[in-house]
Amino acid sequence: MKTPVFAIDVGYGNTKYAYRAASGTVATGMFPSLAPLAASRSLSGYGESVLASRKVATITIDRIEYEVGPDVSLTAAYGKTGRALADDYVLTDNYAALLFGALHFSGATHVERLVLGLPVHNMKKYSATLKERFAGEIDFGHGRITVDKVVVLPQPLGSLVLAANARNGGFARDDAHLVVDVGYFTTDWVYANGFTMDDSRSGGMPGGASQIYQRIASLISRDEDEEVEDIELVDKALREHTPFFFYNKQIDLAPYVEQADPIISGVVKEMQNNVGRLPNVRSVILSGGGAALYASAIRRAFPRVVIELIDSPCLANARGFLIVGEAGLTRERRAA
């Protein structure tokens, strides 16, 4: 399948992607950003269909096989799930395996514009590397895929564009907005007048939702006198508003979220020191998988500013990247 624009937000928590389907509608997908080494054998699918096959793909990078996809296991012995939490994440084979997995599940074979995102504080450091690494002919064990050009954007810009697009008329040129993208490992913010980014008041830092999950896990470990290693299941329970199951106990996580508030407040205070009091900002736009966890602290920090929680915050950046990529490709074709 040839697609003009394919947008991927390879986050630390989940990998999200968006593209224009043949029907003209926007197709999206999401799966955990876990890339464990592929098992040497599989029992799923055997036993007269008693064991269902999982939706996963084996991605080969430098002759090493990784397993990625919606049904990748959220747990592993001693917490070794194949997640990479590091500032140079985009240089890892885990990142590449997840990106290739998104392309594989979509069925794309030729992409004119591959649009990717980076945390704000890593744009200068890694943008050129991504453009070089993922352009050209790619083969990860499922046939060749051609990528004509790679475009790299600051992650929160996707949410800003999506929010503007939802308003039909978009944002006025002089309207100021603060976009806060609470990811799994980082929290990023963009201060923008219209679509002009103010570099001095935009930034990011390690300190996303995973810090909250790790804090909750340590508090449960203290109370249960037993180590909690499966923070992926803490994440899942919070997203689905269900109790956390641990040794036959259904644990309500709400009290533990409250006890993790100092960590959230610390990140928000750092952002507040960078952006100021925001008397001229029309709204603070919240996106990212950890947006709901940070919403209360951001409301306390900016009590007189309108706070908007974007619809489907996990997919917001990928959907916005698609809009940016399609607009850019249209301009290039007109110019040509």
Stockholm file with secondary structure:
# STOCKHOLM 1.0

chainA/1-336         MKTPVFAIDVGYGNTKYAYRAASGTVATGMFPSLAPLAASRSLSGYGESVLASRKVATITIDRIEYEVGPDVSLTAAYGKTGRALADDYVLTDNYAALLFGALHFSGATHVERLVLGLPVHNMKKYSATLKERFAGEIDFGHGRITVDKVVVLPQPLGSLVLAANARNGGFARDDAHLVVDVGYFTTDWVYANGFTMDDSRSGGMPGGASQIYQRIASLISRDEDEEVEDIELVDKALREHTPFFFYNKQIDLAPYVEQADPIISGVVKEMQNNVGRLPNVRSVILSGGGAALYASAIRRAFPRVVIELIDSPCLANARGFLIVGEAGLTRERRAA
#=GR chainA/1-336 SS CEEEEEEEEECSSEEEEEEECTTSSEEEEEEESCCCBCCSCCCTTCTTTTSCCCCCEEEEETTEEEEESTTCCSCCGGGCCSCCCSTTGGGSHHHHHHHHHHHHHHTCSEEEEEEEEECGGGHHHHHHHHHHHTSEEEESSSCEEEEEEEEEEEHHHHHHHHHHHHTSSCCCTTCEEEEEEECSSEEEEEEEETTEECGGGCEEEECSHHHHHHHHHHHHHHHHTSCCCCHHHHHHHHHHTCCEEETTEEECCHHHHHHTHHHHHHHHHHHHHHHCCCTTEEEEEEESTTHHHHHHHHHHHSTTSEEEECSSGGGHHHHHHHHHHHHHHHHHHHHC
#=GC SS_cons         CEEEEEEEEECSSEEEEEEECTTSSEEEEEEESCCCBCCSCCCTTCTTTTSCCCCCEEEEETTEEEEESTTCCSCCGGGCCSCCCSTTGGGSHHHHHHHHHHHHHHTCSEEEEEEEEECGGGHHHHHHHHHHHTSEEEESSSCEEEEEEEEEEEHHHHHHHHHHHHTSSCCCTTCEEEEEEECSSEEEEEEEETTEECGGGCEEEECSHHHHHHHHHHHHHHHHTSCCCCHHHHHHHHHHTCCEEETTEEECCHHHHHHTHHHHHHHHHHHHHHHCCCTTEEEEEEESTTHHHHHHHHHHHSTTSEEEECSSGGGHHHHHHHHHHHHHHHHHHHHC
//
